[in-house]
């Protein structure tokens, strides 16, 4: 069911402008109503005085004129003054005045001036004249006045000035509201960029006091979040770096043993490599993706083939199936981390071949990594994108830090994309990343921050 408020425009600019326009129309209507009510009685008395004067002068002229001159007098009044006189009959082509406050006021004023028995009617044929009754020697007559002599003429000059004033008021309202709305739009864009993992440019702290305060608070919040992110990244990078030194010593000491147990030595080497891989993931997760320069015409297929070739040289079961796709804005190293993390995640849980595909999907670019592992339940897919999350129940025995998919999600967001973990027909998992190809004029949103941790 549609509610009345659902029909209103959704933007603040149009809602505020519409409200101001309605208030302006309401105030003009009230002003016209007050003006009409205030001048109704004086206007009615002026009309009544004019009608009474015409009736009295006409009656006096007819009464005092010689009988042979009366026809000529009536013809003169009709031709030069538009006043016609004729006796009242039984079948009179007359109708009552419209029932309005103005008509009633005129009727009262005319009867006060000419007597209670005076009647006001309209000519029925064409409604072109106002009829006023009067008596001469006991006989009732009708005096027909042209309606334009007593009707109120439209004040076109005042209407024009009022329309011009209203138009100027609406233009001023649009200007004021747009000046308020523009900083709010900039704040909305900056908040969307911040939510997507991109550091926005500082907002311009100008305009009204409230807008300056809001922009300043948002800039301060952005700076605080950036400092917290930098400190977190520095902490992870420092810890990861410090862990590598004892790991290197352990590997060196293991290689210097004269007669190590082969199985134990291989297990220790594997543990060291796993820890080293986890440290790499910590460093990848700590890295600010927006710190890398944007390549505005990046080749995603080249990145995919380079990653797959690296696995092929290590005899890993990874293949690529790519379709021609248009160049798109990329951060090459970040996109390489995305592809590598998806492939590593698939290899970790799948004993069969892993396939990487790219294709166009309408205006979007899709890169997907497919495996035949145990898969992820649909109700757990979103949770698996969180840092340090693993689904041991379905993929038991797998090692890792639980950061791979979180890194993929961060890189995808930095490229205005999204990741989906979908069940693959026949079993397995499809990790699909959809990237939006922005119009050329939208590339400015991929700005370079003032500082970043690599």
N, C-alpha and C positions, 0 to 999 in steps of 0.2 A: 504493500500500500504506500502510495506516494504522499509524503507529508508536505505541508505548505512550504516549510523552510527548505526542502530539497529542491524547490524550483528556483531558489535564489542563486545568483552567481557565486562561484566558490572562491574567487580571488578577493582579497581584502580591498584592492583598488576599486573593483566594480561594486562591491557591496557598500563601501563608504560613499562612492559617487552616487549610487542609486539612493542611498539614504538622504544625502544632501539634496539631491534633486527632488525627492518626495517632500522633504521639509520645505524646500523653496516653493514648490507648487502649492502645498498646504497653506503656507504663509501668504502667498499671493491671492489664493482663493478667499482666505479669511479677510485680507485687506479689501478686496473687491466687495465682499459681503458687508463689511462694516461701512464702507463708503456708500454703498447702495442704500443701506438702512438709514444712514445718517442724513442723506439728502432726499429720501423718499417723501417725507412730509413737506419740506420746503418746495420740492419740485411739484408736488400735487397742488399746493396752494398757488404756485405761479401759474400752472396750467388752468386752474379753476378761475383765477383772476382774469387770465386772457380770454377764456371762454365766456365768462360773465360779461366782460367788456364788449366782446363781439356781439353777443346776444342783445345786450341792452342798447348798443348803438344801432344795430340792425332794426330792432323793434321800434326804436324812436324814429329812425329814418322812414320806415314804412308808415308809421302812424302819422307823422307830420307831412309826408309827401302828398301832393295832390293826387287824386285817384287816377288821372290820366298819365301821371308820371311814374306810377308804381311799377308798371311792366318794364319801363326803361330802367328803373332803379334796380329791379331784380336781375335784369340782363347784365347791367354793369357789374353788380356784385359777383355774378357767376363768372363773367369773363375776366375781370381784373383781380378779384380777391379769392376766387374759387369757392365762394359761399353760395349755396343754393337753398332756397326756401320753398317748401311745399307743404300743403295741409296734411294732417294726420288722417289716415283712412283705416277702414276695418282690416283690410288685408295689406298690412305694411311689410315691405321687404326688409325687416330689421331683425337683428339678433342681439342678445345680451352681450355686455362686455365680458371678457375672460375673467374668471374668478381668481384674482391675484391680489396681493397686498397693495400693489401700485394702483390697480383699478379701483379698489375699494377706497383708497385714500383720495383719489381724484373725485369719485362720486360724492364722498362726504363734503369735500371742499366746494364743489359746484353747488350742491344742495344748500350749503350754508350761505353761498353768495346769491343764489337765484330762488331759493325756496325749497321746502320739503317735497313739493310735487314735481320738481324737475326730474326728467329722466335722461339717461345717457344710453344710447344704443349704437350699434354698428350697422352700416348698410350691408345687407345680405349679399347683394350682387357685387361680387368682387371685393367686398369688405374694404372699400376705398375711402370711406368717410366716417367721421364721428357725428352722430346725430344728437342734437340737444333740443329738448322740447321747450316751448314757450307759448304763451297765450296772447292773443290780440282780440279784444272785444268778446272774450269768452270762448273763442275758437282756438283749438290747439294746432300748432304748427311744428314742423321739424326744421331745424337749421342744420345743414350738412356742412361740416368743416373738413377740409383736406387733412388726412391723418398726419401728413408730414409736418403740418404747422404746430401740432401739439406733441408729436412723438419725439422721444429723446434720440438725438442723432448719436451714432457711435463715435466716441472720441478717438478717431484713428490715430491722432498724434500721440495721445497718452498711451494707447495700446502699443504703438511702435516703440515708444520710450520704455514701456514696461518689458516688452519682448527683448529689447536691446540690453536692458539691465539684467534680465534673467539669463540671457546668453553669456554676458560677461561674468555673472556670478557662477554659472556652471563651468566656464573656462577656468576661473580662479579656483573653484573647488577641485577640478581635475588636476590643476597644477600643484595645489597643496597636497592632495592625496598621493599623486605620483611621486612627489618629493619624499613623502613618508614611506611609500611602498618600495621605492628603489633600494634603500638600505636593507629593508626586510628581505627583498629578493636576494640581495648579495649575501645576507646572513644565511638564508636557506641553502643557497648554493655551497657556501663554505661549510655548513653543517653536514651536507650530503657528502662533500669531499672528505671531511674528517671521519664520517662514519664509514666511508669506503676505504680508509687506510691511507689517504693522501693528505699531506699537510697543506692546508689552503693558504693563500696569500693573506697577509694581515688586512683586516677590514679598515676602511677609511673612517676615522673617528671624526665625523663632521655632522652638521645639521643640528636638530633640536637637542636639548640637554639629555632627554631620555634616550634618544638614538645614539648619542655619543657615549653615554654610560653603557648601553647595551653592547655596542661595538667594542668598547674597551674591555668589558667583562669577558666577551667571547675571545678577544685576542689574548687576554691574560690566561684564560682557560686553555687555549691552544698551546701557548708557551709552556704552561705547567704540564700538559700531557706530553709535549715533546721532550721536556726535561726528564719526565718519568720514564718515557720510552728509551731515551738515550742512556739513562742510568741503568735501566734493566738490561739493555743490550750490552753496555760496557761490563756489567757484572757477569753476564753469561759468557761474553767473549773472554774476560779475564780468567774466570774459573776454567773454561775449556782450554785456554792457552796454558795455564799452570798445570793442568792434568797431563798435558802431552809430554812434559819433561820426564816425570817418573815413568810414563809408559815407554818412552824411548829407552830409558835406562833398563827397564825390565826386558825389552826386546833384545837389547845389546847383551845383557847378562845371560839371557837364554841362549843366544847364539854362541857365547863363549864357553858354555859348559862342554866338557870333554866327552862325556858319555851320557847324554840325557836319554831318558825314556822316550822313545819315538812318539808313542800315542799321547803321553803327557805333554811333550813338547808341542805337538801339533794342536792339542787342545788349548794350550796356553797361548800359542800364536793366534789361534782363532779368537780367543777371548780378547786379546790385545787389539786385533783388527775390529772386532765388534765394538769395543770401547772407543776406538779411534773413529769409527763410523758414527757412533752416537755423538761424539764431540763435534764432528762435522755438521751433524744436524743441529746441534746447539748453536753453532756459529751461523748456519743458514737461517735459523729461526731468529737469531739476534740481529741479523743484518737488516737494515732499512732498505726496502726494495726501491723506494722513490729516490734513493741517493744515486742510482745509476742513470747515466744519460739516456734520454729517449731516442730511439732510432725510428724516425717517422715512416719509413718504408721498410719495415723489417720483413725478413723471409722466414716464416714459421717452418716451412718444410725443410729448409736448410738446417735449422736447429734440430729438428726431429731426426733427420738422417745422420747428422753428426753424432747425436747421442746414441742412436742405434748402432752405428759403426763402431763406437767405442765398446759396446757390449759384444759385438760380433768378434772383435779382436781378442776378447777374453773367452770366446766360445760359449757365450750365454745365449739361450734360445729366445732372442728378441728380433722381431721383424717389423717392417714399416710398410704401410699401404697408404700412400698419400694421393690426394687429388689436387689439381691446380687451384690455388687460392690467391686472392689479391694481396698485395703488400698491406701491412697494417702496422700501426705504431706499437713498437715492442721495446722492452728493455732486455737485450739478448741474454745476458748472464742470468737474470731473474727467470726468464722463460726456460733457459736450460735447466735451472734448478727445479722448475716445475716438472719438466719432462722426466728428468732423472729420478726425482722422488716418486713419481707415479710408477715408473718402471721398477725401481727398487722395491716399492711396496708390492707390486704384482709378483715379482720374482721371489719375494720373501714367503709368499703364501701359496705359490703355484708351482707345481712340478712339471708342468707342460709349457708349451710355447706361449710367449706374451706378444701381443700384436698392438702396434701403435698406428692409429689411423687419423687422417685429417680430411676434412671436407667442408664445403660451404653449406650452410643451412639458412636459406633466405639471405638476410643481411648480416648474419652471424657467421663466425668461424668456429668449427668444432674440432677439438683434439681429444681423442679418446684412447685409453689404454685398456685392453681387454685381456683377462686371464681366465683360467679354468680352475681357480682355487675354490675354497668352501663358500666364498661370498659373504655378504653382510646382510643381516635381516633388515628389511626396509624401515622398521621402527627404530633401528639403531644407527641408520646412516648419518643423520644429522649430528648425533653425539660423537661420531667418529672423527668429525672435522675439528673437534676441540683439542687443544694441546694436551700432550701427555695422556692420551686416551688410547687404549687397546681393547680389542674384543677377544679376550683369551678364550672364552667359551667356544667360539666358532673357529678360531684360528690358533689353537693351542700349539705350544712349542715354538712360536715365532718370537724372535728377539727384536729389540728396537726400542726407541725412546718414546714412541707415540707422537712424534712431531712431524712426520712426513706429510700427512694430509693437511695438517695445520699450515705448513709452509706452502703447500699447493694452494690452499684457500687464500692465503695472504697475497701470493703473487697474482692469482686470478683477480682478486679485488683491486689490486694496483693497476690492472689492465681493464678495469670496468667489466670484469667477467664473473662467472660463477662456476662452482664445481658441483656435480651431482654423482652420487654413488648408486648405480642402478644394477639390478639383477640382470645377468646375461642369459638369454635363452639357451637352454641346454646345460646351464650350470656355470658358475663363475661370477665375475664382477666386471662391470664396465664403469671405469672412472672417467666421466665425461666433463670436460671443461669447455664452456661456451664463452667466446670472446666477442664483444660488440665492436663493430667497425665504426668508429665515430665519423661524422661529417668533417670536412676539412676545417670548418670554422670552430669545431669543438676541441681541436687539438691543444688549445691553450690551457685546458684543464690539466694537462700533463706537464706541469711546470716543474722546474728543478728547485728543490729546497736550498736554503742558505747553507745548511750543513747536514751531513748524514754520516752514519757509521757504516763502513764497508768491512 
